[in-house]
Amino acid sequence: MTLFLAQSIVTAMDSLEQAGKDLERLEQQLKALLEQCRKLREENQSLQNRQESLVAERASLVSKNEEARSKVEAMINRLKALEQS
């Protein structure tokens, strides 16, 4: 009976030790996942900021292009008017 009790205790200790190792491994995996999430959040924020900047830059360029187009059309109309006089 004592031998059986000793074997049961050893088995229980081995099981507890394995559970502890499993928990440590899970903890490390969780830490790695949390770090990856943090990095992805930062990258996502950076990309969103860049997109906003590019959208604003594009809007500015479109506006400048329209302004230049209007000026060129006005010049063409003035030249045509001078030509006809």
N, C-alpha and C positions, 0 to 999 in steps of 0.2 A: 504494500500500500504506500509506503514511504517513497519507493522508487517511482510509482505512478504519480504521486503528488509532486515530486521533484521534476519529473518530465513535463507535467502540466504547467508548472511554474516557469520552466525554461521555455516552453512553447509560448506561453503568454508573454514572457519578456521579449522573445524574438518577434512576436506579433506587434507588440508595442513599439519596439525599435524600428520595425519596418514601417509602421504607421507614422512614426516620427520622421523617418527619411522621406516618406511620401509627402507629408505635409511640408517639409522643407523644400522639396522639389516643386510642389505646387506654389509655394510662396515665391520662389525664384521666378517661375513662369509668370505668375501674376505681376510681379514687379517689372518684368520685361515687357509684358503687355501694356501696363500702365505707362511705361516710358515711351513705348511705340505710339500709344494714343496721344501723349503729350507732344511728341515730335510731329505727328500728323496734324494735330490741331494748329501748331505753329506754322507748319507749311501751308495748310489750308488758309489761314489768316493772311499769310504773306501773298499767296496767289490771289486772294480776293482783293487785297489792296492793290496789287499790280493790275488786275483787271479793271478796277475802278479808275486807276490812273490812265490806262490805255483808252478806256471809253471816253474819258474827259479829253484826252489828247486828240482822239479821232473827231470828237464833236468840234473842237477848236479848228482842226484842219479842214473839216467840211465847211465850217463857217467862213474861213479865210478863202477857200476855193470859190465859194459862192460870191463873195465880195470881189474877188479878182475877175470872175466871169462877168459880173455886172459892169465893172469898170471897162473891161475889154469890149463888151457889147455897146456901151455908151460911146467909146472911142470910135468904133466902127460906124455907129449911127452918125456921129459928128463928121467923120470923113465922107460918108455918103452924102450928107447934107452939103458939105463944102464942094464936093464933086458936081452936084446938081446945080449949084449957084453960078 
